[in-house]
Each structure stands twice: as C-alpha cells, then as structure tokens.
Amino acid sequence: MSSVTRHRLPLAGVLRLGRPSDIWFKPALSVVVAVAPPNLVLLALGRLDLAMYTMAGSLCALYGHNRPYAARARVLAWVVLGMVGGLAVSLIAASLTGEAVVLVTVGAVMAAVQKTVSDATRLGPPANVVLTFISSASLFAPQTLDQVPGHAALALAAGMWAWLVGMAPGLLRPHGPERRATAQALNAAAGYADTRGTADGHVRTRAASAAAIHAARQSLLARGARPDRTRRALERLLVRAEVALSAPADSDPARLRAWARELRGTGRIPRVESPCASADELPGAEAEPAHPRRPLRHRLAPLAPIALRTAIGCALAGYASLALGVGRPYWALVTAASLYQANVTLTWSRGIQRVVGNVVGVLLFAALTPLAHLHPVALVLCTLALGFGAEALIGRNYWLGSVCVTPMALLITEFARAQNPAELMTQRVADTLVGALVGFVAAVAVTNRRAGDRLEHALTAAEGARERAARLLAEPHPAPRALETARRALAAALVDLRATADSVSGEWWQRALPEERVVLAEQSGHRTLAATVRRQGLAPRARAQDQDENQSEQQGRQRNERQRMQQGTQQGQDQDPGRTTEDIRP
C-alpha cells in the first residue's frame, strides 16, 4: 500500500473557455472609470511618468464586486491601504539600495505575505496578483526617499477614487449583490432539482447547489447589513432553493429559474409565501453569525506551506532571471506569484495558462505598438481598452485575460519613456518562461503535508455538525432557533468539506486520503440536512422510516469508525480494505 498520493498533470481542458461571469462588465467598466481620470489629468500636466503610482490606487477598483455594499466598503478600504502600504515599502527599499538580489528578496517576501493574507481573508479575485505586480514593479523604479511620500499620496488619492467607483452602483441598486447571489442559488437548485435526486451524476450538482445557497446565505447575513423588506423577500426565495436541495422530486425547476430571472435588474422581487413559522424572517436568522471566524493564527497556520512555496518560488524565479541577464526580474517574480493556487495540480494548469496568454499577449503588443507610439493620448487609450478587455475575458479563462494583461503591462512601462519594443518582448517572454518553470518546480519541491490535516479537520467538523443536528431531531420538540442554527452550521460544514476535499485531492506527495469517509460524511450529512428541513416544515415530510434509516446509518458509521480504529494503522485508517462500494451506496 502506498503511503503517498501522486497525480497526473492535466493537459486536456486547461485552455477551454468557460461561460462569462454574470457581471463581467462591472469590473471591466470599473477599471476604465477608475484609471482614466488620473491618467488623463497626468497627461494634461505632462507628467505621465507618474501614472505608475496612480495606477496602483486605481486598480483597487477590481476588488469586491460580489460583496454586499456594506462589506464592500470595508474590503475596498483595506485593499487600498494594503496597496499603498506595499507600494510605500517597495519605494523605500528602492531608495535605500540598488542591489537587485536584495530587491528580489524583498519582493519575494512581500509576495508571500500578500498571498497569505489574501487567502486567509478570502479576498477574492484578483487576489494577491495585482498587489504583487505593483509592489514588485515599484522595487525597480528609480526612487529617492524624499519622493516616497508624494508618490504614495498619489496612489492613495487614486485609491480613494477607486473606492468611490466601487461603491457607486449601490446608489442605483443597493441590493444588487444579494439579488445576484440569490438568483445563482435558485439556478443551482434548479439544476439539482432536474436530477430528481437520482444517483447518476448528481453528486457534483448537489455540492455546487449547496455552495451557491451557502454563499447567498452569507451575502444576506453579511456584517453591517440591516434587515429590511428586500432581504426578507430574498430570504423567502432562498428557502425555496434550500427546499429544492432537500426535496428535489417535490420542486419545480422551471419555477426556480423564473424567480431567478425576475431578480435581474431593479424590478420587483417575486413574492412567495414563506413556509417558515414566521412570515417575516427565517427562524434563527439572528442566531447565526454571518461570517463565523476562527482566530487569525488558526486561519494562517494551514497556509504556511503555500506561503513558503510563494516566497521560495518568487525568490528563485527572480534570481534566475538576474543570472540570465534578462533585465526585468520582477516579471519573473510576478509570474511565479501568479501560479500558486490551492494545490499543485491547479498550479500546473495556471502555469500553462500564464505562458500561453503571455506569449499571445506579446504578439498583440507587437501589433499595437505602432498605434500606441503615435501620441501619448493613443498610449493611454490603448491601455484603457486593454484593461477593459482583460477584465471582460479573464472570467472565461485565465489565459484569455492574460492576452490583454500582458500588452497592458508592457505599455505601462512606456509611460515614463519610450522603449525598444523588441527588447521588451524578448524580456517578457524570457521572464515568463523562467518564472513559470522555476515557480512550478518550487511548488513540487515544497510539499504541503498539512493538506491531509485540513481534510481531517473538515471531516471532524462535518461529522460533529451532523451529530448535533441529529440530536435535535431526536428531541420531541426541539427549539426552532436551535434547529435552524444547527441546520445552517451543518450546511456550512458540508460546503467546507467538499471545498477542502477538492483542494486536497490535487495536492502531491501526501498520505492517502479517506475518500470513502468523505463520501459517507457527505451522504449522511445531506440526508440529515434534508430531515431538518422537513422537520421545520419547509419541505414535505418523507416516509416514516426515514428516522429509522438515519439512526441505522449513524450506527453503521460509528461501527465502521470503530473497526478502522481497531484494524488500521495511520494510513490504514483512510484505506479500509474491508469496505466495498455497497457500504456507501446512497
């Protein structure tokens, strides 16, 4: 029996295009509106060389578009402060030393910090990549200490403008993010209802539906959000999605999709009768925190291997670029930083996407250069068009967005002075190849043995949440608020378990995973979740023997656990040869 799991590196489908995001135009327009005024003002003043600093603040407009506006205001403020802080550190380092090795080292450490913080806070796209791009490029900008405050102030002013741009849509559609999240949950639930709960091909659909419903729940209960008529109406619709997840055979997919369509725009929210005890809000809504948080050290600890990968990979990529004499080591550093995903398999896929997108993007730069060199206005307009294209396309596949990001980054380097296009193109391709190769080697070399621990913790949490819900179901008259809180906790634990299992399954050089235990935990958890929905009167009650089935399933699971503890070694706990597929059949 092998003690480690190895995976093949995928090639098929890595470059396949997906469907565009529902709001692809929002970040695309936001980046244009945030970047254009500062750049045009600098152009009018004849100081386009300062655009790199205003771009740092303007690019903050890319963040937070899926968050409710109360949460978005806080996130954007922290992003702006983080962007300006990283820029200031880089400029200070650049003013104190010209040693490229030292600057690369500083950039690698900053990249690791930015990656860790963005993952721990679940910042969302574009995550740490934009922050790392700005801070790394600034390390190699000629600088003196007396210039740092002024340049940082430019970034802060542009960041404040980007904050206003990000918050402006809330004036016209204050509940837009919550409406979109609820519509996505309804559509996902409709997709699961189409399966009627059959075993063939519904497992992934059920997991996706549960994740969409959980995301909508978190959106409606976001910190700072005040209960109002709109949120209560969205809560009733979300209950319908939860019912479809628990009783797909009794749900109407067409009706769910019709409700989702009506949530588009600013039209009236469809009114549905609430099946809950209270017609105004879901039972126990105030009992559950919207974003339960663990202590910071507990969120950072599992990310230590990823942080180490980022620091080592970025540093080695930068050193390799210096050794080859390419001339712009920060491009190799940023390429390495952009690779690191949740596991090695995803990192490999991102590496291919990055290389393909950058090479095609260099060719696009060659085609645009004659136009951009006609006049500084043309240079600014080309940059704006590429920024729009990058955000419009990157949701379909990372490589497609990189086709626009690459020429935009190359044109930004010409804000200060015109440069040799052939030299820029050669350096960009070389640094991309060096960064991708060295970065991936570092990902393979720095193992993440904590991945299995993360899955174990997620399993324990899911099983514990199921036990608590089952105990309440066994009571003759459980408190409605307690039952609702237990239901939501179980739903969140199951979503986290599936996300963790997907993430860990693509990691290399780890002990064998308890796949059967994960399947059993998900099946029993969702069955208990459905029972709580029926107990609350949200869905039709099932057969009378359902309770007996749940009890026998619980007893069987406990018996299997005891057998594994008695028979297995540390690896054998995850691979019990006595179990068959019959033990985990739905």
Secondary structure, 3 states (H helix, E strand, C coil): CCCCECCCCCCCCCCCCCCCCCCCHHHHHHHHHHHHHHHHHHHHHCCHHHHHHHHHHHHHHHCCCCCCHHHHHHHHHHHHHHHHHHHHHHHHHHHHCCCHHHHHHHHHHHHHHHHHHHHHCCCCCCCCHHHHHHHHHHCCCCCCHHHHHHHHHHHHHHHHHHHHHHHHHHHCCCCHHHHHHHHHHHHHHHHHHHHCCCCCCCHHHHHHHHHHHHHHHHHHCCCCCCCCHHHHHHHHHHHHHHHHHHCHHHCCHHHHHHHHHHCCCCCCCCCCCCCCCCCCCCCCHHHCCCCCCCCHHHHHHHHHHHHHHHHHHHHHHHHHHHHHCCCCHHHHHHHHHHHCCCCHHHHHHHHHHHHHHHHHHHHHHHHHHHHHCCCHHHHHHHHHHHHHHHHHHCCCCHHHHHHHHHHHHHHHCCCCCCCCHHHHHHHHHHHHHHHHHHHHHHHHHCCCCHHHHHHHHHHHHHHHHHHHHHHHHHCCCCCHHHHHHHHHHHHHHHHHHHHHHHHHHCCCCECCCCHHHHHHHHHHHHHHHHHHHHHCCCCCCCCCCHHHHHHHHHHHHHHHHHHHHHHCCCCCCCCCCCCCHHHHCC
